[in-house]
Amino acid sequence: MMNHVEIFKALSNKTRLEILEWLKEPETNFPGQKEYGYVHGVCVGQLQIKAGLTQSTVSEYLSILQRAGFVQATRVGQWTYYKRDEAAFEKLSKVISEFL
């Protein structure tokens, strides 16, 4: 994981927080992906549609979240899927309780 300042910077954007919230329950938040499953996570295109932003903006947000350790990316063919790294949230909880 990144240093504490970078972690909190990654969480300082409303849309990035929404993405993390949506990825917590992908089946509920991305029903359009049901036929493809959720094993690898959610396709960037599904995230883009839900966020209502350009693909480049969503990709940049996902990259920031990935560098902070909050999401994992899996490439399947030409598609990239993202899912939450729940262990990162456990670590974040420890950081908050120990340092703040």
MODELLER restraints for C-alpha pairs under 7 A, 6 or more apart:
rsr = mdl.restraints
at = mdl.atoms
rsr.add(forms.Gaussian(group=physical.xy_distance, feature=features.Distance(at['CA:1:A'], at['CA:68:A']), mean=5.76, stdev=0.5))
rsr.add(forms.Gaussian(group=physical.xy_distance, feature=features.Distance(at['CA:1:A'], at['CA:69:A']), mean=5.36, stdev=0.5))
rsr.add(forms.Gaussian(group=physical.xy_distance, feature=features.Distance(at['CA:2:A'], at['CA:68:A']), mean=5.41, stdev=0.5))
rsr.add(forms.Gaussian(group=physical.xy_distance, feature=features.Distance(at['CA:6:A'], at['CA:68:A']), mean=6.87, stdev=0.5))
rsr.add(forms.Gaussian(group=physical.xy_distance, feature=features.Distance(at['CA:7:A'], at['CA:68:A']), mean=5.38, stdev=0.5))
rsr.add(forms.Gaussian(group=physical.xy_distance, feature=features.Distance(at['CA:10:A'], at['CA:64:A']), mean=6.11, stdev=0.5))
rsr.add(forms.Gaussian(group=physical.xy_distance, feature=features.Distance(at['CA:10:A'], at['CA:65:A']), mean=5.98, stdev=0.5))
rsr.add(forms.Gaussian(group=physical.xy_distance, feature=features.Distance(at['CA:10:A'], at['CA:68:A']), mean=6.62, stdev=0.5))
rsr.add(forms.Gaussian(group=physical.xy_distance, feature=features.Distance(at['CA:11:A'], at['CA:17:A']), mean=6.01, stdev=0.5))
rsr.add(forms.Gaussian(group=physical.xy_distance, feature=features.Distance(at['CA:16:A'], at['CA:61:A']), mean=6.16, stdev=0.5))
rsr.add(forms.Gaussian(group=physical.xy_distance, feature=features.Distance(at['CA:20:A'], at['CA:84:A']), mean=6.89, stdev=0.5))
rsr.add(forms.Gaussian(group=physical.xy_distance, feature=features.Distance(at['CA:22:A'], at['CA:29:A']), mean=5.73, stdev=0.5))
rsr.add(forms.Gaussian(group=physical.xy_distance, feature=features.Distance(at['CA:23:A'], at['CA:83:A']), mean=6.10, stdev=0.5))
rsr.add(forms.Gaussian(group=physical.xy_distance, feature=features.Distance(at['CA:23:A'], at['CA:84:A']), mean=6.13, stdev=0.5))
rsr.add(forms.Gaussian(group=physical.xy_distance, feature=features.Distance(at['CA:24:A'], at['CA:84:A']), mean=6.73, stdev=0.5))
rsr.add(forms.Gaussian(group=physical.xy_distance, feature=features.Distance(at['CA:26:A'], at['CA:42:A']), mean=6.97, stdev=0.5))
rsr.add(forms.Gaussian(group=physical.xy_distance, feature=features.Distance(at['CA:27:A'], at['CA:34:A']), mean=7.00, stdev=0.5))
rsr.add(forms.Gaussian(group=physical.xy_distance, feature=features.Distance(at['CA:30:A'], at['CA:46:A']), mean=6.85, stdev=0.5))
rsr.add(forms.Gaussian(group=physical.xy_distance, feature=features.Distance(at['CA:40:A'], at['CA:74:A']), mean=6.24, stdev=0.5))
rsr.add(forms.Gaussian(group=physical.xy_distance, feature=features.Distance(at['CA:40:A'], at['CA:81:A']), mean=5.86, stdev=0.5))
rsr.add(forms.Gaussian(group=physical.xy_distance, feature=features.Distance(at['CA:40:A'], at['CA:82:A']), mean=6.92, stdev=0.5))
rsr.add(forms.Gaussian(group=physical.xy_distance, feature=features.Distance(at['CA:41:A'], at['CA:81:A']), mean=5.08, stdev=0.5))
rsr.add(forms.Gaussian(group=physical.xy_distance, feature=features.Distance(at['CA:41:A'], at['CA:82:A']), mean=4.73, stdev=0.5))
rsr.add(forms.Gaussian(group=physical.xy_distance, feature=features.Distance(at['CA:41:A'], at['CA:83:A']), mean=4.42, stdev=0.5))
rsr.add(forms.Gaussian(group=physical.xy_distance, feature=features.Distance(at['CA:42:A'], at['CA:81:A']), mean=4.87, stdev=0.5))
rsr.add(forms.Gaussian(group=physical.xy_distance, feature=features.Distance(at['CA:42:A'], at['CA:82:A']), mean=5.18, stdev=0.5))
rsr.add(forms.Gaussian(group=physical.xy_distance, feature=features.Distance(at['CA:42:A'], at['CA:83:A']), mean=6.38, stdev=0.5))
rsr.add(forms.Gaussian(group=physical.xy_distance, feature=features.Distance(at['CA:43:A'], at['CA:79:A']), mean=6.73, stdev=0.5))
rsr.add(forms.Gaussian(group=physical.xy_distance, feature=features.Distance(at['CA:43:A'], at['CA:80:A']), mean=5.82, stdev=0.5))
rsr.add(forms.Gaussian(group=physical.xy_distance, feature=features.Distance(at['CA:43:A'], at['CA:81:A']), mean=4.32, stdev=0.5))
rsr.add(forms.Gaussian(group=physical.xy_distance, feature=features.Distance(at['CA:43:A'], at['CA:82:A']), mean=6.47, stdev=0.5))
rsr.add(forms.Gaussian(group=physical.xy_distance, feature=features.Distance(at['CA:44:A'], at['CA:80:A']), mean=6.28, stdev=0.5))
rsr.add(forms.Gaussian(group=physical.xy_distance, feature=features.Distance(at['CA:44:A'], at['CA:81:A']), mean=6.14, stdev=0.5))
rsr.add(forms.Gaussian(group=physical.xy_distance, feature=features.Distance(at['CA:48:A'], at['CA:54:A']), mean=6.53, stdev=0.5))
rsr.add(forms.Gaussian(group=physical.xy_distance, feature=features.Distance(at['CA:48:A'], at['CA:55:A']), mean=5.78, stdev=0.5))
rsr.add(forms.Gaussian(group=physical.xy_distance, feature=features.Distance(at['CA:48:A'], at['CA:58:A']), mean=6.00, stdev=0.5))
rsr.add(forms.Gaussian(group=physical.xy_distance, feature=features.Distance(at['CA:65:A'], at['CA:71:A']), mean=5.93, stdev=0.5))
rsr.add(forms.Gaussian(group=physical.xy_distance, feature=features.Distance(at['CA:66:A'], at['CA:72:A']), mean=6.10, stdev=0.5))
rsr.add(forms.Gaussian(group=physical.xy_distance, feature=features.Distance(at['CA:69:A'], at['CA:88:A']), mean=6.15, stdev=0.5))
rsr.add(forms.Gaussian(group=physical.xy_distance, feature=features.Distance(at['CA:70:A'], at['CA:84:A']), mean=5.87, stdev=0.5))
rsr.add(forms.Gaussian(group=physical.xy_distance, feature=features.Distance(at['CA:70:A'], at['CA:85:A']), mean=5.33, stdev=0.5))
rsr.add(forms.Gaussian(group=physical.xy_distance, feature=features.Distance(at['CA:70:A'], at['CA:88:A']), mean=5.68, stdev=0.5))
rsr.add(forms.Gaussian(group=physical.xy_distance, feature=features.Distance(at['CA:71:A'], at['CA:82:A']), mean=6.32, stdev=0.5))
rsr.add(forms.Gaussian(group=physical.xy_distance, feature=features.Distance(at['CA:71:A'], at['CA:83:A']), mean=5.41, stdev=0.5))
rsr.add(forms.Gaussian(group=physical.xy_distance, feature=features.Distance(at['CA:71:A'], at['CA:84:A']), mean=4.32, stdev=0.5))
rsr.add(forms.Gaussian(group=physical.xy_distance, feature=features.Distance(at['CA:71:A'], at['CA:85:A']), mean=5.06, stdev=0.5))
rsr.add(forms.Gaussian(group=physical.xy_distance, feature=features.Distance(at['CA:72:A'], at['CA:82:A']), mean=5.59, stdev=0.5))
rsr.add(forms.Gaussian(group=physical.xy_distance, feature=features.Distance(at['CA:72:A'], at['CA:83:A']), mean=5.52, stdev=0.5))
rsr.add(forms.Gaussian(group=physical.xy_distance, feature=features.Distance(at['CA:72:A'], at['CA:84:A']), mean=6.26, stdev=0.5))
rsr.add(forms.Gaussian(group=physical.xy_distance, feature=features.Distance(at['CA:72:A'], at['CA:85:A']), mean=6.17, stdev=0.5))
rsr.add(forms.Gaussian(group=physical.xy_distance, feature=features.Distance(at['CA:73:A'], at['CA:80:A']), mean=6.52, stdev=0.5))
rsr.add(forms.Gaussian(group=physical.xy_distance, feature=features.Distance(at['CA:73:A'], at['CA:81:A']), mean=5.58, stdev=0.5))
rsr.add(forms.Gaussian(group=physical.xy_distance, feature=features.Distance(at['CA:73:A'], at['CA:82:A']), mean=4.63, stdev=0.5))
rsr.add(forms.Gaussian(group=physical.xy_distance, feature=features.Distance(at['CA:73:A'], at['CA:83:A']), mean=6.80, stdev=0.5))
rsr.add(forms.Gaussian(group=physical.xy_distance, feature=features.Distance(at['CA:74:A'], at['CA:80:A']), mean=5.65, stdev=0.5))
rsr.add(forms.Gaussian(group=physical.xy_distance, feature=features.Distance(at['CA:74:A'], at['CA:81:A']), mean=5.18, stdev=0.5))
rsr.add(forms.Gaussian(group=physical.xy_distance, feature=features.Distance(at['CA:74:A'], at['CA:82:A']), mean=6.44, stdev=0.5))
rsr.add(forms.Gaussian(group=physical.xy_distance, feature=features.Distance(at['CA:75:A'], at['CA:81:A']), mean=6.30, stdev=0.5))
